[in-house]
Amino acid sequence: MAISPDGTWFATVGEYGRVRIWDRASGESTATFAHSVVSVAISPDGTWFATVGEYGRVRIWDRASGERTATLARYTRFVLATAISPDGTWIATVGEIWTVRIWDRASGKCTANLTGHTGPVRAVAISPDGAWLATGGDDGTVRIWDRASARRTATLAGHTGPVRAVAISPDGGWLAIASEDGSVWIWSITGHRTVAGSQADGALVSCAWGTGNELALGGVRGVYLFSLLT
C-alpha cells in the first residue's frame, strides 16, 4: 500500500495484482489500474505513481487520467519493490535478479546497476534527502548505497532469515529492518550500529515510520506498534 502525500487517497495491490485507488474520505475505490503488480509507489507531488511486478515491467501512471505514460526497460524476472526519490527525478527498483537498478524518470533509462546482494532483493527505501538508499533481501543483509557514486557504503547483517522490509526514519537518522525470522532491528545511520531490537511472534513483512519515534510493523500474526525511546 502507498499513501498520497496529501493523505486524500491511497493505492493498494490486491487480488490478481490489480492496483486500486481509494478515496480516503469516502472509503470508495475510484479507479483500477494494471494487472500482475507486486508493488506500488506514489510520487512526492502525488501526480503519478510507479508499479512493478510480474514479467519485469516497471510502469509509470498518470494519477488524473489513469493512463500509462511510460514503461521502463523490462527485467528478465520479477520486480519485487520500488521507491521514488524525494524530488521525483529517479526511481529505484529491486527484484529477483539480485541487482538494484536506478532509473531516470525523464528519460526512462537505467543510470546505475548496484550489485552485491547474493539473492533476490525484496525491499528498498530512499533517504529523505535522496543522498543514499537501503536495500534488503533473501541473503539476510541490508546494503547502504551512496546515490551519487553508486557505491556500497555499508553492509548490515545479523538476521537469520530474509529481509522483507526496510524503512528510513523521517529525519534520516535511523533505519528499521524487518525480517522473516520475526526480528526487527533499528540501526543508527551515522554509526552503522544497532540501537534497538525486538522479536515478533512470526515473520515480519512490512514496516513504516510514523510521527516522532513511532514504528509500525506488519507480520503474519498481526500489526505491532513500537515507540523508540531515546
Secondary structure, 3 states (H helix, E strand, C coil): CEECCCCCEEEEECHHHCEEEEECCCCCEEEEECCCEEEEEECCCCCEEEEEEHHHCEEEEECCCCCEEEEECCCCCCEEEEEECCCCCEEEEEECCCCEEEEECCCCCEEEEECCCCCCEEEEEECCCCCEEEEEECCCCEEEEECCCCCEEEEECCCCCCEEEEEECCCCCEEEEEECCCEEEEEECCCCEEEEEEECCCCEEEEEECCCCEEEEEECCEEEEEECCC
